[in-house]
Amino acid sequence: QVRLVESGGGLVQPGGSLRLSCAASVRVFALDVMGWYRQAPGKQRELVATFTNSGNTNYADSVKGRFTISRDNAKNTLYLQMNSLKPEDTAVYYCNGVSRTVNFWGQGTQVTVSS
């Protein structure tokens, strides 16, 4: 069983920055893909960014140029650096890991962007 534990959420003003972390209970190379998703109230969960074992990254159009996904293999941790935050970025952010066809999810961390 894979455990993913997110941290780093909070309240930030528009234009501010936050860094989310996702600590995995396994070596991250055991996961084919890791990523961040988010879900705002009343909306479906959506992809934010992904990171593959080959180092390829992919971003939702809404966050390109503002968010950066990265991974520290030695620490088995996935990160999401979020800059120039907007109120519409407010959501619960979830860490995801995929091994073969099995999806693993963290418990989520709340990000609120408000003045």
Buried (B, 14 or more C-beta within 10 A) or exposed (E): EBEBBBBBBEEBEEEBEBBBBBBBEBEBEEBBBBBBBBBBEEEEBEBBBBBBBEEEEBBBEEBEEBBBBBBEEEEBBBBBBBBEBEEEBBBBBBBBBBEEEEEBBBEBBEBBBEE
